[in-house]
Amino acid sequence: MRVAVALSGGIDSFTSALLLKQQGHEVIGVFMRVSEDTGGMEASRQAAEILGIPHIVLDLRAPFEELVVEPFLKGYLSGMTPNPCVLCNELVKFSLMKEEARRLGADAFATGHYVRKASIGGKWALLRGRDRRRDQSYFLWRLTQKHLQGVLFPLGEMTKEEVRRIAEAHGMKAPVESREICFIKGDYRRFIEDRLGQSVKPGPIVDLKGRVLGWHSGIHRFTVGQRHGLGIRAERPYYVVKIRGNEIVVGREEDLYRRCLRARGVNWISGEAPKGVISAEGQIRYRHQAAPCRAWMEGESLLCEFSKPQRAITPGQALVLYQGERVLGGGWIEEVL
């Protein structure tokens, strides 16, 4: 079988390609160019050279700008804390890149994500990776049955330590630099300011009663739960509780805890929304421990009520629902109730 592997230049995608090659598949490495920086492209080329496989560069800078970067910028300007990786996976990697792989004659498309896929009840199900410390299913909740068709996740049953050992044994070492946001080199705040210029405006920092405690240089510099950078002197620390218009609203640690939220842009991986109220575990950010909750649809919105209050539920991030190892789906957090 001919398999196209999304070859980023890191050890995860390298090991995915290596394992597939060892299984006897014809493997081609495909690099997704999304910025002017050529460092990742060169690392990907070197990985393909070590593997002895063809290396193809897909120039996706224009659609990536439209589908990922622009929503990222707009999100911060509207007081959200966006997650560009989710959009990239849905709209670019598992759509445009996968389609290009098919045009190259690939029978399957593989990535280095630490997740698993299984057929349950005649439909594809997305499962957490065995290595829970590295599980990346949170970033894939927007995938559909179409996205999952013909996709392979070779690392789903492996740990990061196993992957690192295999990669190093075959001449591939982990890159020195690792970026939280792949298209930004350096501080994301500076990136936003460079791109948006005069759209970034100063405003007040207020407490929950509306009293002005200070001033900020732009809401893009803040996120819910943030403590540092407020410039407020007080006996007890203040935290960002919400971003309202051009105001940063602050409160105490205890003010960060809430039980209910509303999410929009809902996706169910099975393709079918559950009927009535379901019991699940909800995860409100990548490093958050999924917590028991009840969830139900109300029109186009997804409502979620946690059994216990959760800290710093953040608009713009995703609520991802799980039942055990299985990812049910989720939505973009729009409002904390």
WOQUIBEL-V133017 format. One record per residue. RES is the residue in one small letter. BURIAL is # if it has 24 or more other C-alpha atoms within 12 Angstrom, else .. D_FIRST is the distance of its C-alpha to the first C-alpha in whole Angstrom. Layout:
res=RES burial=BURIAL d_first=D_FIRST
res=RES burial=BURIAL d_first=D_FIRST
//
This chain:
res=m burial=. d_first=0
res=r burial=# d_first=4
res=v burial=# d_first=6
res=a burial=# d_first=10
res=v burial=# d_first=12
res=a burial=# d_first=16
res=l burial=# d_first=18
res=s burial=# d_first=21
res=g burial=# d_first=23
res=g burial=# d_first=24
res=i burial=# d_first=23
res=d burial=# d_first=21
res=s burial=# d_first=18
res=f burial=# d_first=18
res=t burial=# d_first=18
res=s burial=# d_first=15
res=a burial=# d_first=13
res=l burial=# d_first=14
res=l burial=# d_first=13
res=l burial=# d_first=10
res=k burial=# d_first=10
res=q burial=. d_first=12
res=q burial=. d_first=10
res=g burial=. d_first=8
res=h burial=. d_first=5
res=e burial=# d_first=6
res=v burial=# d_first=8
res=i burial=# d_first=11
res=g burial=# d_first=14
res=v burial=# d_first=16
res=f burial=# d_first=20
res=m burial=# d_first=22
res=r burial=# d_first=25
res=v burial=# d_first=28
res=s burial=# d_first=31
res=e burial=. d_first=33
res=d burial=. d_first=33
res=t burial=. d_first=30
res=g burial=# d_first=30
res=g burial=# d_first=27
res=m burial=# d_first=25
res=e burial=. d_first=27
res=a burial=# d_first=26
res=s burial=# d_first=22
res=r burial=# d_first=22
res=q burial=# d_first=24
res=a burial=# d_first=21
res=a burial=# d_first=18
res=e burial=# d_first=21
res=i burial=# d_first=21
res=l burial=# d_first=17
res=g burial=. d_first=17
res=i burial=# d_first=14
res=p burial=# d_first=15
res=h burial=# d_first=17
res=i burial=# d_first=18
res=v burial=# d_first=21
res=l burial=# d_first=21
res=d burial=. d_first=25
res=l burial=# d_first=26
res=r burial=# d_first=29
res=a burial=. d_first=31
res=p burial=# d_first=29
res=f burial=# d_first=29
res=e burial=# d_first=33
res=e burial=. d_first=33
res=l burial=# d_first=31
res=v burial=# d_first=32
res=v burial=# d_first=35
res=e burial=. d_first=37
res=p burial=# d_first=37
res=f burial=# d_first=37
res=l burial=# d_first=40
res=k burial=# d_first=42
res=g burial=# d_first=41
res=y burial=# d_first=43
res=l burial=# d_first=46
res=s burial=# d_first=46
res=g burial=# d_first=47
res=m burial=# d_first=43
res=t burial=# d_first=41
res=p burial=# d_first=38
res=n burial=# d_first=34
res=p burial=# d_first=32
res=c burial=# d_first=29
res=v burial=# d_first=29
res=l burial=# d_first=29
res=c burial=# d_first=26
res=n burial=# d_first=24
res=e burial=# d_first=25
res=l burial=# d_first=25
res=v burial=# d_first=24
res=k burial=# d_first=21
res=f burial=# d_first=19
res=s burial=# d_first=20
res=l burial=# d_first=21
res=m burial=# d_first=18
res=k burial=# d_first=16
res=e burial=# d_first=17
res=e burial=# d_first=17
res=a burial=# d_first=13
res=r burial=# d_first=12
res=r burial=. d_first=15
res=l burial=# d_first=13
res=g burial=. d_first=10
res=a burial=# d_first=8
res=d burial=# d_first=6
res=a burial=# d_first=8
res=f burial=# d_first=11
res=a burial=# d_first=12
res=t burial=# d_first=16
res=g burial=# d_first=18
res=h burial=# d_first=20
res=y burial=# d_first=22
res=v burial=# d_first=21
res=r burial=# d_first=20
res=k burial=# d_first=18
res=a burial=# d_first=19
res=s burial=. d_first=20
res=i burial=. d_first=24
res=g burial=. d_first=26
res=g burial=. d_first=23
res=k burial=. d_first=22
res=w burial=# d_first=20
res=a burial=# d_first=23
res=l burial=# d_first=23
res=l burial=# d_first=24
res=r burial=# d_first=26
res=g burial=# d_first=24
res=r burial=# d_first=26
res=d burial=# d_first=27
res=r burial=# d_first=30
res=r burial=. d_first=31
res=r burial=# d_first=28
res=d burial=# d_first=27
res=q burial=# d_first=26
res=s burial=# d_first=26
res=y burial=# d_first=29
res=f burial=# d_first=27
res=l burial=# d_first=25
res=w burial=# d_first=27
res=r burial=# d_first=27
res=l burial=# d_first=24
res=t burial=# d_first=23
res=q burial=# d_first=21
res=k burial=. d_first=20
res=h burial=# d_first=19
res=l burial=# d_first=17
res=q burial=# d_first=15
res=g burial=# d_first=11
res=v burial=# d_first=13
res=l burial=# d_first=12
res=f burial=# d_first=15
res=p burial=# d_first=15
res=l burial=# d_first=18
res=g burial=# d_first=20
res=e burial=# d_first=21
res=m burial=# d_first=22
res=t burial=# d_first=26
res=k burial=# d_first=26
res=e burial=. d_first=28
res=e burial=. d_first=25
res=v burial=# d_first=23
res=r burial=# d_first=26
res=r burial=. d_first=26
res=i burial=# d_first=23
res=a burial=# d_first=23
res=e burial=. d_first=26
res=a burial=. d_first=25
res=h burial=. d_first=23
res=g burial=. d_first=25
res=m burial=# d_first=25
res=k burial=# d_first=28
res=a burial=# d_first=28
res=p burial=. d_first=30
res=v burial=. d_first=33
res=e burial=. d_first=33
res=s burial=. d_first=32
res=r burial=. d_first=33
res=e burial=. d_first=33
res=i burial=# d_first=33
res=c burial=# d_first=30
res=f burial=# d_first=32
res=i burial=# d_first=36
res=k burial=. d_first=37
res=g burial=. d_first=40
res=d burial=. d_first=42
res=y burial=# d_first=41
res=r burial=# d_first=44
res=r burial=. d_first=45
res=f burial=. d_first=42
res=i burial=# d_first=43
res=e burial=. d_first=47
res=d burial=. d_first=46
res=r burial=. d_first=44
res=l burial=. d_first=46
res=g burial=. d_first=49
res=q burial=. d_first=52
res=s burial=. d_first=50
res=v burial=# d_first=51
res=k burial=. d_first=54
res=p burial=. d_first=56
res=g burial=. d_first=58
res=p burial=# d_first=59
res=i burial=# d_first=58
res=v burial=# d_first=60
res=d burial=# d_first=61
res=l burial=. d_first=60
res=k burial=. d_first=64
res=g burial=. d_first=63
res=r burial=. d_first=65
res=v burial=. d_first=64
res=l burial=# d_first=63
res=g burial=# d_first=62
res=w burial=# d_first=60
res=h burial=# d_first=56
res=s burial=# d_first=55
res=g burial=# d_first=52
res=i burial=# d_first=50
res=h burial=# d_first=47
res=r burial=# d_first=48
res=f burial=# d_first=48
res=t burial=# d_first=46
res=v burial=# d_first=47
res=g burial=# d_first=48
res=q burial=# d_first=49
res=r burial=# d_first=52
res=h burial=. d_first=52
res=g burial=. d_first=53
res=l burial=# d_first=56
res=g burial=. d_first=59
res=i burial=# d_first=61
res=r burial=. d_first=63
res=a burial=. d_first=64
res=e burial=. d_first=65
res=r burial=. d_first=62
res=p burial=. d_first=58
res=y burial=# d_first=57
res=y burial=# d_first=54
res=v burial=# d_first=52
res=v burial=# d_first=52
res=k burial=# d_first=51
res=i burial=# d_first=51
res=r burial=# d_first=53
res=g burial=. d_first=53
res=n burial=# d_first=54
res=e burial=# d_first=56
res=i burial=# d_first=54
res=v burial=# d_first=56
res=v burial=# d_first=56
res=g burial=# d_first=57
res=r burial=# d_first=57
res=e burial=. d_first=55
res=e burial=. d_first=55
res=d burial=# d_first=55
res=l burial=# d_first=51
res=y burial=# d_first=51
res=r burial=# d_first=50
res=r burial=# d_first=48
res=c burial=# d_first=47
res=l burial=# d_first=45
res=r burial=# d_first=44
res=a burial=# d_first=40
res=r burial=# d_first=39
res=g burial=# d_first=36
res=v burial=# d_first=35
res=n burial=# d_first=31
res=w burial=# d_first=30
res=i burial=# d_first=26
res=s burial=# d_first=27
res=g burial=. d_first=28
res=e burial=. d_first=31
res=a burial=. d_first=34
res=p burial=. d_first=36
res=k burial=. d_first=40
res=g burial=. d_first=43
res=v burial=. d_first=43
res=i burial=# d_first=40
res=s burial=. d_first=40
res=a burial=# d_first=38
res=e burial=# d_first=37
res=g burial=# d_first=38
res=q burial=# d_first=36
res=i burial=# d_first=38
res=r burial=# d_first=37
res=y burial=# d_first=34
res=r burial=. d_first=36
res=h burial=. d_first=38
res=q burial=. d_first=38
res=a burial=# d_first=37
res=a burial=# d_first=41
res=p burial=# d_first=42
res=c burial=# d_first=42
res=r burial=# d_first=43
res=a burial=# d_first=41
res=w burial=# d_first=42
res=m burial=# d_first=41
res=e burial=. d_first=44
res=g burial=. d_first=44
res=e burial=. d_first=41
res=s burial=# d_first=42
res=l burial=# d_first=40
res=l burial=# d_first=43
res=c burial=# d_first=43
res=e burial=# d_first=46
res=f burial=# d_first=45
res=s burial=. d_first=47
res=k burial=. d_first=48
res=p burial=# d_first=49
res=q burial=# d_first=46
res=r burial=# d_first=47
res=a burial=# d_first=46
res=i burial=# d_first=44
res=t burial=# d_first=43
res=p burial=# d_first=43
res=g burial=# d_first=40
res=q burial=# d_first=38
res=a burial=# d_first=35
res=l burial=# d_first=36
res=v burial=# d_first=33
res=l burial=# d_first=34
res=y burial=# d_first=32
res=q burial=# d_first=33
res=g burial=. d_first=32
res=e burial=# d_first=29
res=r burial=# d_first=28
res=v burial=# d_first=28
res=l burial=# d_first=30
res=g burial=# d_first=30
res=g burial=# d_first=33
res=g burial=# d_first=35
res=w burial=# d_first=37
res=i burial=# d_first=40
res=e burial=# d_first=43
res=e burial=# d_first=46
res=v burial=# d_first=48
res=l burial=. d_first=50
//
